[in-house]
Every structure is written in C-alpha cells, then in structure tokens.
Amino acid sequence: MQEAQPTRKLKSIVSEDIERWIFNRKQISFEVLLHTLASALSPQALVSNGGYLFKASLQSSVFHLGMIPTLRDGERGYHYTIRLKFEDAFTLIGNITPQRELSIIFNNPAVVEGDKPAYQRVYQRLAHVMLLASPDNPLTLDWITTHLLEQKQIFPSMPQTLMELASLP
C-alpha cells in the first residue's frame, strides 16, 4: 500500500528536524513512538483511560513527550506528576479526551514576539507526531487551544485543525 503524500511530507519534516525521541523519560525510536501513540489513541484505550494528560518539549533536536492516563485505577492523574528530562518556558501541557479532542496549552502568561518561533516549533512537532500516529482518525483541536493560540497570536494565521497547525510555516 502506498503511503499518502501528506504523511510522507510530515515524516520528512520530522526526520530532518528531530534526531532523538524521548517518551516518558526513555529514548525510543520514532517508529516505536508512533506505534505506542497509535495504540494509546485507539478508541478503546482512550475510553478505558479516560483520555491522557501529556507534556511536550523540544531540546534542540530532541523531542520529549510524557504521557499518563487521565484515570488509573479510579484515581485522577495530574500534569505535575509527568516529569520530562527537559522542560523550559516553551513546554506544552495538555490532554486528549476520550472524544479525541486535543487541548494544548502553555504556562507562560506573557508571550513576547521573540518567543513565538520556539512555541511554533514545539506546537508543530507535537501536531506532526499526533497526525502521524493517527492519520486516518486525527484528533481535533478543542476551543481552549484555538482560543489561546488566537489570543496570544502564536501563529500568523489561526489554525482550526491539527493538519492546519502542522502545515503552518
């Protein structure tokens, strides 16, 4: 079966830019990351875990992603328990709901113009990974994410979908 053109393009962008992948503090291959995320994004896994909480950051050419179930053994998870090997002002936090809605926010109340490229890069790499992990059933951006991106004017044009977010210059 031939790989779709957008998927091939996304893989090319990601492989040029990111040299190492760290998932839940362990280095893994890009293929294993995509397989792990594809499994986590299955409808059964999303429902049984109540969705997922995550953090994502970029350290030069290293992508860090930490992810935990929203619910585990009846207990709620918390973002502060997700420990990345690298976190900075541009670290994103968010959640994925059982309805496949993706919320991506950051913890910096004041965004200056010079910070926007760093935010754009981590938002886009996260979007690339999520699209590649689930190309046939992409996640949707929730209103919190689109409102924050619009309010802080992180991108020159306002993305409404994960594909638009991944495709912005």
Secondary structure, 3 states (H helix, E strand, C coil): CCCCHHHHHHHHHHHHHCCEEEECCEEECHHHHHHHHHHHCCHHHHHHCCCEEEEEEEECCEEEEEEEECEECCEECCHHHCCCCCCCCCCEEEEECCCCEEEEEECCCCCCHHHHHHHHHHHHHHHHHHHHHCCCCCCEECHHHHHHHHHHCCCCCCCCCHHHHHHCC
